[in-house]
């Protein structure tokens, strides 16, 4: 099934990045809201910024790939990191992802897309030819009930 991620882990911090490195992954593309940043907060948690630093030290090229289109918000995001932040990605469309990878001379097989939404993040990764990792929301314990129900329905589709 095309929506099924290569890996499905509870938390961003449960990912074995050394294993990804051993599998030839050079680029890690992260979804933004609810994956590496609480939704609409505009602020990365300190543990995520520490993770970014450690991943860069391991030699990974990092990128944020977001559907968000709010200019001020995305500028606030960019001010906190020193790597590529892509906005208006229109996931699951792959045009921007493929353009980014091509600009870095990276094959999609050398990339992973990590996100919290099967119907946008995982599909975009699969359609672009990258490895995919589905994570639960970074703020799952604080999300409202309706959001959790929608997430459960989305995930039930990939379990079949």
C-alpha positions as CSV (number, residue, x, y, z in Angstrom):
1,X,0.0,0.0,0.0
2,X,1.5,3.4,-1.1
3,X,0.4,5.2,2.1
4,X,2.2,2.7,4.4
5,X,5.3,4.3,5.8
6,X,8.6,2.5,5.8
7,X,8.7,3.1,9.5
8,X,6.0,4.0,12.0
9,X,7.3,5.1,15.3
10,X,5.7,6.8,18.3
11,X,8.1,9.7,18.7
12,X,10.6,11.6,16.6
13,X,13.1,10.6,19.3
14,X,12.5,6.9,18.7
15,X,14.1,7.0,15.2
16,X,17.4,5.2,14.9
17,X,19.3,7.8,12.8
18,X,22.4,5.7,12.9
19,X,20.5,2.9,11.1
20,X,19.3,5.5,8.5
21,X,22.9,6.5,8.0
22,X,24.0,2.9,7.5
23,X,21.2,2.5,4.8
24,X,22.7,5.4,2.8
25,X,20.4,8.2,3.9
26,X,22.1,11.6,3.5
27,X,19.1,14.0,3.7
28,X,16.5,14.2,6.4
29,X,13.4,16.2,5.4
30,X,11.0,17.0,8.3
31,X,7.4,18.1,8.2
32,X,7.1,21.2,10.4
33,X,3.9,21.6,12.4
34,X,3.2,18.7,14.9
35,X,6.3,16.8,13.7
36,X,9.2,19.0,15.0
37,X,7.3,22.0,16.3
38,X,4.1,22.3,18.2
39,X,1.4,23.3,15.7
40,X,1.2,27.1,15.1
41,X,3.7,27.8,17.9
42,X,6.5,29.1,15.8
43,X,9.0,27.8,18.3
44,X,11.1,24.6,18.2
45,X,11.4,22.8,21.5
46,X,15.0,22.8,22.8
47,X,15.2,19.0,22.5
48,X,14.4,19.3,18.8
49,X,17.0,21.9,18.2
50,X,19.5,19.6,20.1
51,X,18.5,16.8,17.8
52,X,19.0,18.9,14.7
53,X,22.5,19.8,15.9
54,X,23.4,16.2,16.6
55,X,22.1,15.1,13.2
56,X,24.2,17.8,11.4
57,X,27.2,16.6,13.4
58,X,26.6,13.1,12.1
59,X,26.8,14.5,8.5
60,X,23.1,14.6,7.6
61,X,21.8,17.4,5.4
62,X,18.5,18.7,7.0
63,X,15.5,20.4,5.6
64,X,12.0,21.4,6.7
65,X,9.3,20.8,4.1
66,X,6.0,22.5,5.1
67,X,2.7,23.2,3.5
68,X,2.4,26.3,5.6
69,X,2.2,29.5,3.6
70,X,2.2,32.2,6.3
71,X,5.2,34.4,5.5
72,X,5.8,35.8,9.0
73,X,5.4,32.4,10.6
74,X,7.9,30.8,8.2
75,X,10.4,33.6,8.7
76,X,10.2,32.9,12.5
77,X,10.9,29.3,11.8
78,X,13.9,30.1,9.5
79,X,15.4,32.4,12.2
80,X,15.9,29.4,14.4
81,X,17.7,27.0,12.1
82,X,20.6,27.3,9.6
83,X,19.3,24.9,7.0
84,X,16.7,24.9,4.2
85,X,13.1,25.6,5.2
86,X,10.7,25.1,2.4
87,X,7.2,26.6,2.6
88,X,4.1,26.1,0.4
89,X,5.2,22.6,-0.4
90,X,1.7,21.5,-1.3
91,X,2.3,18.0,-0.1
92,X,1.5,15.4,-1.3
93,X,2.7,17.1,-4.5
94,X,6.4,16.3,-5.0
95,X,7.6,19.0,-7.3
96,X,9.3,21.1,-4.5
97,X,10.8,18.0,-2.8
98,X,12.3,16.7,-6.1
99,X,13.6,20.2,-6.9
100,X,15.3,20.5,-3.5
101,X,16.9,17.1,-3.8
102,X,18.1,17.7,-7.3
103,X,19.6,21.1,-6.2
104,X,21.7,19.2,-3.7
105,X,22.6,16.4,-6.2
106,X,20.8,13.9,-3.9
107,X,18.9,10.9,-5.2
108,X,15.5,10.4,-3.6
109,X,16.8,7.0,-2.4
110,X,19.3,8.9,-0.2
111,X,16.5,10.9,1.5
112,X,13.9,10.3,4.2
113,X,10.8,12.3,4.8
114,X,9.6,12.3,8.4
115,X,6.1,13.5,9.2
116,X,2.9,13.1,11.3
117,X,0.3,12.9,8.5
118,X,-0.1,9.8,6.2
119,X,-2.1,11.6,3.5
120,X,0.3,14.5,3.1
121,X,3.8,13.7,4.4
122,X,4.0,10.0,3.8
123,X,2.4,10.2,0.3
124,X,4.8,13.0,-0.6
125,X,7.7,11.0,0.5
126,X,6.5,7.8,-1.3
127,X,5.6,9.7,-4.5
128,X,9.1,11.4,-4.5
129,X,10.9,8.1,-4.1
130,X,12.2,8.8,-0.6
131,X,12.1,6.6,2.5
132,X,9.3,7.6,4.9
133,X,8.8,7.7,8.6
134,X,5.5,8.4,10.3
135,X,5.7,9.8,13.8
136,X,2.9,10.8,16.2
137,X,2.4,14.5,16.9
138,X,5.0,16.0,19.1
139,X,2.2,17.4,21.2
140,X,-0.2,14.4,21.1
141,X,-1.0,14.6,24.8
142,X,-2.2,18.3,24.4
143,X,-4.2,18.0,21.2
144,X,-7.9,18.3,21.2
145,X,-10.2,15.3,21.0
146,X,-11.3,16.0,17.4
147,X,-7.7,16.2,16.2
148,X,-6.9,12.9,17.9
149,X,-9.9,11.3,16.3
150,X,-8.9,12.5,12.8
151,X,-5.4,11.2,13.4
152,X,-6.7,7.8,14.4
153,X,-8.9,7.6,11.3
154,X,-5.9,8.5,9.1
155,X,-3.7,5.9,10.7
156,X,-6.4,3.2,10.5
157,X,-6.1,3.5,6.7
158,X,-2.4,2.6,6.7
159,X,-2.9,-0.4,9.0
160,X,-4.9,-2.3,6.5
